[in-house]
Amino acid sequence: MTEEDGTATTDPEVRVRQYVRRLDLRNPHRYTPWAQIAMTVPSASGICWLVCFIDGEVDVWRVDDESAGYQFRSTDSPETGAQSK
């Protein structure tokens, strides 16, 4: 995983409370709705994020999923737009 400036980060906790979206695998030209990362959760396949959508739905996304094409947006400065991973 890399930060916006291209430096590697090994702690997925730094993304908690940020907003995230990922490529919609059904249509690779579209993204999922924005979701907020609530916490990290362990899984048998690796560390994941618990993400919460505005409609109350939740999902679990793998942190190291290279095919996800994550984009992040900070809660402190959402006006700066999305930062791709």
C-alpha positions as CSV (number, residue, x, y, z in Angstrom):
1,M,0.0,0.0,0.0
2,T,1.2,3.5,-0.8
3,E,0.4,7.0,0.4
4,E,-0.6,9.8,-1.9
5,D,3.0,11.0,-2.2
6,G,4.1,7.5,-3.3
7,T,5.8,6.4,-0.1
8,A,4.9,3.0,1.3
9,T,2.8,2.6,4.4
10,T,2.6,-0.6,6.4
11,D,0.0,0.5,8.9
12,P,-3.6,0.4,7.5
13,E,-4.8,2.1,10.7
14,V,-3.7,5.5,9.2
15,R,-6.7,5.2,6.8
16,V,-9.3,4.8,9.6
17,R,-11.9,7.6,9.4
18,Q,-11.0,8.5,5.9
19,Y,-13.4,8.0,3.0
20,V,-12.6,5.3,0.4
21,R,-14.1,4.0,-2.8
22,R,-13.0,1.3,-5.2
23,L,-13.4,0.2,-8.8
24,D,-16.7,-1.5,-9.4
25,L,-15.6,-4.9,-10.6
26,R,-18.8,-5.3,-12.7
27,N,-17.9,-2.1,-14.6
28,P,-14.2,-1.1,-14.4
29,H,-15.0,2.5,-15.5
30,R,-17.1,3.1,-12.4
31,Y,-16.4,3.3,-8.7
32,T,-18.5,2.2,-5.7
33,P,-20.1,4.9,-3.6
34,W,-17.9,6.6,-1.0
35,A,-17.7,4.8,2.3
36,Q,-16.0,5.7,5.5
37,I,-13.3,3.3,7.0
38,A,-14.5,2.5,10.5
39,M,-11.8,0.2,11.7
40,T,-9.4,-2.5,10.7
41,V,-10.4,-6.1,11.2
42,P,-8.5,-9.3,11.0
43,S,-9.4,-12.0,8.6
44,A,-7.9,-15.4,7.6
45,S,-6.9,-13.9,4.2
46,G,-5.3,-10.7,5.7
47,I,-6.0,-7.4,7.3
48,C,-9.2,-5.7,6.1
49,W,-11.1,-2.5,6.5
50,L,-14.7,-2.4,7.8
51,V,-16.3,0.3,5.6
52,C,-19.7,2.0,6.2
53,F,-21.8,3.5,3.5
54,I,-24.1,6.5,3.8
55,D,-27.2,4.2,3.5
56,G,-26.1,2.2,6.6
57,E,-24.7,-0.8,4.7
58,V,-21.3,-2.2,5.7
59,D,-18.7,-4.2,3.9
60,V,-15.2,-5.7,4.6
61,W,-12.5,-4.8,2.1
62,R,-9.0,-6.3,1.9
63,V,-6.3,-3.7,2.6
64,D,-3.8,-5.3,0.1
65,D,-6.2,-5.9,-2.7
66,E,-4.2,-4.7,-5.7
67,S,-7.1,-5.0,-8.1
68,A,-9.4,-2.8,-6.0
69,G,-8.1,0.5,-7.3
70,Y,-8.9,2.3,-4.1
71,Q,-9.3,6.1,-4.0
72,F,-9.1,7.9,-0.7
73,R,-10.5,11.2,0.6
74,S,-9.6,12.7,3.9
75,T,-12.3,13.7,6.4
76,D,-10.2,16.8,7.3
77,S,-10.2,18.2,3.7
78,P,-12.8,16.5,1.5
79,E,-12.6,19.4,-0.9
80,T,-9.1,18.4,-2.1
81,G,-10.7,15.4,-3.9
82,A,-9.8,11.8,-4.3
83,Q,-6.3,10.5,-4.0
84,S,-5.7,7.2,-5.8
85,K,-3.7,4.3,-4.3
